[in-house]
Amino acid sequence: MTDSNPKVEIRDAKENIDWVLFGLGSAILLSVVLVIVLFPEWSTSSIDSLYQSLTSNFGTLYVYAAVLTLGFLVFIAVSQYGNVVLGESIKPAYSHFSWASMLFCAGIGASLIYWGATEWAFYYVEPPFGVEPRSEQAITWAVSYGIFHWGPVGWAFYCLPALALSCSYHVKKIPALRLSSACSAVLGDSVNKWPGRTIDLFFIVGVLGTAATGMGFGTSLVSSAINELTGIEDGIYLQTTIIILATGLIAFSVYKGLDKGIRVLSNLNASLALVFILFVFIVGPTRFILEMGTVALGNVTQNFITMLFWTDPLEQGDFVES
């Protein structure tokens, strides 16, 4: 193998930029941001209405999508296709810890921290299956749903596009990491035309939108913590400062590259998170953590299918009590 020239790789990457796709994606995101900034009350109302409509009308569809996705991935894993090697059989570029750190920090880090502290409280106050709120049984379901939502079902939605991209890149040797490239078997020659570009456009907007959601969760959490610890007012100025610092840190890590930037920060972030978890476990209540963790794992294992298919009839609009 010959050593690659970083300057040549950067030049080739710039030449391969789809400026039409970049411009359309930037214009859509800028338009959405401007509308939210200029019309905050109307935007809040519209987003809430859209959210309620989607969860009420398409909640069942989402459940079946999750079941089919998880089932398909399990089938791939246990079938003959599970033996297909994605990539060359060489020593991995990074350790398992580094890979896991980058996956968590770049994917669900901020959202996991936010919901890890609040999701259990929601299910404790409003438990499923008609369980009495704030009861001992509600506590069991509250600690169980965090494991369920951030377990196999949640990661299945990440694995499906990753599997498609990996197959197109490593197996079919398509030299592009675009989602449209993974659809080449269906799109054919239309991959590089408007059908393929439309897929890539939705993918870009979706990825940046979810990243912004994580940034929003993280900003709210950090600003609340700073307010609690220092007494600084939790307002637009503090949150803007946090966003600027976070954006600058992200930009710096990207500028330094995968080896010296993203990997280093991800490892540091994951190490601090593990230290925090260990501190909470040691300080306690250790026995309660062990007991409830065991109960939660057992409850999820025993009721996985029930939790997977259960939806609240009131939320789905099937009936309303008079």
C-alpha positions as CSV (number, residue, x, y, z in Angstrom):
1,M,0.0,0.0,0.0
2,T,1.2,3.5,-0.8
3,D,0.9,6.4,1.5
4,S,-1.8,8.9,0.5
5,N,-1.1,12.6,0.2
6,P,-3.5,14.6,2.5
7,K,-3.3,17.7,0.3
8,V,-4.3,15.6,-2.8
9,E,-7.2,14.1,-0.8
10,I,-8.5,17.5,0.3
11,R,-8.3,18.8,-3.3
12,D,-10.2,15.7,-4.6
13,A,-12.8,16.1,-1.9
14,K,-13.4,19.8,-2.9
15,E,-13.7,18.8,-6.6
16,N,-16.3,16.2,-5.7
17,I,-18.6,18.6,-3.9
18,D,-22.0,18.8,-5.4
19,W,-22.5,22.6,-5.3
20,V,-26.2,22.4,-6.5
21,L,-27.0,20.0,-3.7
22,F,-25.0,22.1,-1.2
23,G,-26.8,25.2,-2.3
24,L,-30.3,23.8,-2.1
25,G,-29.7,22.2,1.3
26,S,-28.3,25.4,2.6
27,A,-31.2,27.5,1.2
28,I,-33.8,25.2,2.8
29,L,-32.1,25.2,6.2
30,L,-31.6,29.0,6.1
31,S,-35.2,29.5,5.2
32,V,-36.4,27.3,8.1
33,V,-34.1,29.1,10.5
34,L,-35.2,32.6,9.4
35,V,-38.9,31.7,9.7
36,I,-38.4,30.4,13.2
37,V,-36.3,33.5,14.2
38,L,-38.7,36.0,12.7
39,F,-42.0,34.3,13.7
40,P,-41.2,32.4,16.9
41,E,-44.8,32.1,18.2
42,W,-46.3,31.0,14.9
43,S,-43.4,28.5,14.4
44,T,-43.9,27.0,17.9
45,S,-47.6,26.5,17.3
46,S,-47.0,25.1,13.8
47,I,-44.3,22.7,15.0
48,D,-46.5,21.5,17.9
49,S,-49.4,20.9,15.6
50,L,-47.3,19.0,13.1
51,Y,-45.8,16.9,15.9
52,Q,-49.3,16.1,17.3
53,S,-50.5,15.2,13.8
54,L,-47.6,13.0,12.9
55,T,-47.7,11.1,16.3
56,S,-51.5,10.7,16.2
57,N,-51.9,9.6,12.6
58,F,-48.6,7.8,11.9
59,G,-47.7,6.3,15.3
60,T,-48.8,2.8,14.4
61,L,-46.9,3.1,11.1
62,Y,-43.8,4.0,13.0
63,V,-44.3,0.9,15.2
64,Y,-44.5,-1.4,12.2
65,A,-41.5,0.3,10.6
66,A,-39.5,-0.4,13.7
67,V,-40.6,-4.0,13.8
68,L,-39.8,-4.6,10.1
69,T,-36.5,-2.9,10.4
70,L,-35.4,-4.8,13.4
71,G,-36.7,-8.1,11.9
72,F,-34.8,-7.5,8.6
73,L,-31.6,-6.8,10.4
74,V,-31.8,-9.9,12.5
75,F,-32.5,-11.9,9.4
76,I,-29.4,-10.4,7.7
77,A,-27.3,-11.2,10.7
78,V,-28.3,-14.9,11.0
79,S,-28.5,-15.6,7.3
80,Q,-25.7,-16.3,4.8
81,Y,-25.5,-12.6,4.2
82,G,-24.2,-12.1,7.7
83,N,-20.9,-13.6,6.7
84,V,-20.2,-10.9,4.1
85,V,-17.2,-8.8,5.0
86,L,-17.8,-5.1,4.7
87,G,-14.3,-3.8,4.0
88,E,-10.9,-5.3,3.9
89,S,-9.7,-7.9,6.4
90,I,-7.1,-5.7,7.9
91,K,-6.4,-4.3,11.3
92,P,-9.1,-1.7,12.3
93,A,-7.9,1.9,12.1
94,Y,-9.2,2.7,15.6
95,S,-9.9,0.7,18.8
96,H,-13.4,-0.4,19.7
97,F,-13.5,2.2,22.4
98,S,-12.7,5.0,19.9
99,W,-15.3,3.7,17.4
100,A,-18.0,3.5,20.1
101,S,-17.1,6.9,21.4
102,M,-17.3,8.6,18.0
103,L,-20.6,6.8,17.3
104,F,-22.2,8.0,20.5
105,C,-20.8,11.5,20.5
106,A,-21.6,12.1,16.9
107,G,-25.0,10.4,17.0
108,I,-27.0,10.4,20.2
109,G,-24.8,11.9,22.9
110,A,-26.7,15.1,23.7
111,S,-30.1,13.5,23.3
112,L,-29.2,10.6,25.5
113,I,-28.0,12.8,28.3
114,Y,-31.2,14.9,28.0
115,W,-33.7,12.1,27.9
116,G,-31.7,9.9,30.3
117,A,-32.6,12.5,33.0
118,T,-36.2,13.2,32.0
119,E,-37.7,10.2,30.2
120,W,-38.1,8.1,33.3
121,A,-39.9,11.0,35.0
122,F,-42.4,11.1,32.2
123,Y,-43.3,7.4,32.4
124,Y,-43.4,7.6,36.2
125,V,-46.1,10.3,36.0
126,E,-47.9,8.9,33.0
127,P,-47.1,5.2,32.9
128,P,-48.4,2.8,30.1
129,F,-50.8,-0.1,30.2
130,G,-53.2,1.7,32.6
131,V,-50.7,1.5,35.5
132,E,-51.4,3.8,38.4
133,P,-49.2,6.9,38.2
134,R,-46.4,7.4,40.7
135,S,-46.8,3.8,42.0
136,E,-44.1,1.2,42.5
137,Q,-45.2,-0.5,39.2
138,A,-44.9,2.9,37.5
139,I,-41.3,3.1,38.7
140,T,-40.6,-0.3,37.1
141,W,-41.9,0.7,33.7
142,A,-40.2,4.1,34.0
143,V,-36.7,2.6,34.3
144,S,-37.6,0.0,31.7
145,Y,-38.6,2.3,28.9
146,G,-35.2,4.1,28.8
147,I,-33.5,0.8,28.1
148,F,-36.2,-0.2,25.5
149,H,-36.1,3.1,23.6
150,W,-32.3,3.4,23.5
151,G,-31.8,-0.3,22.8
152,P,-32.1,-2.6,19.7
153,V,-35.1,-0.7,18.3
154,G,-33.5,2.7,18.3
155,W,-30.2,1.5,16.9
156,A,-32.0,-0.5,14.2
157,F,-32.9,2.7,12.5
158,Y,-29.2,3.7,12.5
159,C,-28.0,0.3,11.2
160,L,-30.3,0.0,8.2
161,P,-28.9,3.0,6.2
162,A,-25.4,2.2,7.5
163,L,-25.8,-1.4,6.1
164,A,-27.0,-0.1,2.7
165,L,-24.1,2.4,2.5
166,S,-21.6,-0.2,3.5
167,C,-22.8,-2.7,0.9
168,S,-22.7,-0.1,-1.9
169,Y,-19.2,1.2,-0.9
170,H,-17.4,-2.0,0.1
171,V,-19.3,-4.8,-1.8
172,K,-20.4,-3.0,-5.0
173,K,-17.3,-0.8,-4.9
174,I,-19.3,2.4,-5.7
175,P,-16.8,5.2,-4.7
176,A,-19.4,7.5,-3.1
177,L,-20.9,7.6,0.4
178,R,-24.2,9.1,-0.7
179,L,-27.5,7.5,0.3
180,S,-28.6,7.6,-3.3
181,S,-25.7,5.3,-4.2
182,A,-27.1,2.7,-1.9
183,C,-30.3,2.9,-3.9
184,S,-28.5,2.3,-7.2
185,A,-30.1,-1.2,-7.7
186,V,-33.5,0.6,-7.8
187,L,-32.7,3.9,-9.3
188,G,-30.2,2.7,-12.0
189,D,-29.0,5.6,-14.1
190,S,-31.2,8.0,-12.2
191,V,-28.7,8.0,-9.2
192,N,-26.9,11.1,-10.6
193,K,-30.2,12.7,-11.8
194,W,-33.0,14.4,-9.8
195,P,-34.4,11.3,-8.1
196,G,-31.0,10.5,-6.6
197,R,-30.3,14.1,-5.8
198,T,-33.7,14.4,-4.1
199,I,-32.9,11.5,-1.8
200,D,-29.5,13.1,-0.9
201,L,-31.2,16.4,-0.3
202,F,-33.7,14.9,2.1
203,F,-30.9,13.0,3.8
204,I,-28.8,16.1,4.3
205,V,-31.7,18.2,5.6
206,G,-32.7,15.3,7.9
207,V,-29.2,14.8,9.3
208,L,-28.7,18.5,10.0
209,G,-32.2,18.8,11.5
210,T,-31.6,15.9,13.9
211,A,-28.1,17.4,14.8
212,A,-29.8,20.7,15.5
213,T,-32.3,18.9,17.8
214,G,-29.4,17.3,19.7
215,M,-27.8,20.8,19.9
216,G,-31.1,22.2,21.3
217,F,-31.4,19.5,23.9
218,G,-27.8,19.9,25.0
219,T,-28.0,23.7,25.1
220,S,-31.1,23.6,27.3
221,L,-29.5,21.1,29.6
222,V,-26.2,23.0,29.9
223,S,-27.8,26.4,30.4
224,S,-30.1,25.0,33.1
225,A,-27.1,23.4,34.9
226,I,-25.1,26.7,34.7
227,N,-28.0,28.6,36.1
228,E,-28.4,26.1,39.0
229,L,-24.7,26.1,39.8
230,T,-23.8,29.8,39.3
231,G,-27.1,31.7,39.4
232,I,-26.5,33.2,35.9
233,E,-29.8,33.9,34.2
234,D,-30.9,31.1,31.9
235,G,-31.9,33.2,28.8
236,I,-31.1,33.9,25.2
237,Y,-27.7,35.4,25.9
238,L,-26.4,32.4,27.9
239,Q,-27.9,29.9,25.4
240,T,-26.4,31.8,22.5
241,T,-23.0,31.8,24.1
242,I,-23.2,28.0,24.7
243,I,-24.2,27.4,21.0
244,I,-21.3,29.6,19.8
245,L,-18.8,27.8,22.0
246,A,-20.2,24.4,21.0
247,T,-20.2,25.3,17.3
248,G,-16.6,26.5,17.6
249,L,-15.5,23.3,19.3
250,I,-17.2,21.2,16.6
251,A,-15.7,23.3,13.8
252,F,-12.2,23.0,15.4
253,S,-12.5,19.2,15.8
254,V,-13.6,18.9,12.2
255,Y,-10.7,21.1,11.1
256,K,-8.2,19.0,13.0
257,G,-9.5,15.9,11.3
258,L,-10.7,12.5,12.4
259,D,-7.4,11.5,14.1
260,K,-6.5,14.7,16.0
261,G,-9.9,16.2,16.4
262,I,-13.1,14.1,16.4
263,R,-11.5,11.0,17.8
264,V,-9.6,12.8,20.6
265,L,-12.7,14.8,21.7
266,S,-15.0,11.8,21.5
267,N,-12.6,9.7,23.6
268,L,-12.3,12.5,26.1
269,N,-16.1,12.9,26.2
270,A,-16.8,9.2,26.6
271,S,-14.1,8.9,29.3
272,L,-15.7,11.7,31.3
273,A,-19.1,10.2,30.9
274,L,-17.8,6.8,32.2
275,V,-16.1,8.6,35.2
276,F,-19.4,10.3,35.9
277,I,-21.3,7.0,35.8
278,L,-18.8,5.4,38.0
279,F,-19.0,8.3,40.5
280,V,-22.8,8.0,40.6
281,F,-22.6,4.3,41.1
282,I,-20.1,4.5,43.9
283,V,-21.7,7.4,45.7
284,G,-25.0,5.6,45.5
285,P,-27.5,4.5,46.2
286,T,-25.5,1.6,44.8
287,R,-27.8,-1.2,45.9
288,F,-30.9,0.6,44.5
289,I,-29.1,1.1,41.2
290,L,-28.2,-2.6,40.9
291,E,-31.6,-3.8,41.9
292,M,-33.6,-1.5,39.6
293,G,-31.2,-2.1,36.8
294,T,-31.7,-5.9,37.1
295,V,-35.5,-5.4,37.4
296,A,-35.5,-3.2,34.3
297,L,-33.5,-5.6,32.2
298,G,-35.7,-8.5,33.2
299,N,-38.9,-6.5,32.6
300,V,-37.8,-5.4,29.1
301,T,-36.7,-9.0,28.2
302,Q,-40.0,-10.4,29.4
303,N,-42.2,-7.7,27.8
304,F,-40.2,-6.7,24.8
305,I,-42.9,-7.8,22.2
306,T,-45.6,-6.1,24.2
307,M,-43.7,-2.8,24.6
308,L,-42.8,-3.0,20.9
309,F,-46.4,-3.1,19.7
310,W,-48.1,-1.1,22.4
311,T,-49.5,2.4,21.6
312,D,-51.8,4.6,23.7
313,P,-55.3,4.5,22.1
314,L,-56.0,8.0,23.3
315,E,-52.9,9.3,21.5
316,Q,-53.8,7.4,18.3
317,G,-57.3,9.0,18.4
318,D,-59.1,5.7,18.4
319,F,-61.5,6.8,21.1
320,V,-62.0,9.7,23.6
321,E,-63.7,9.2,26.9
322,S,-66.8,11.4,27.3
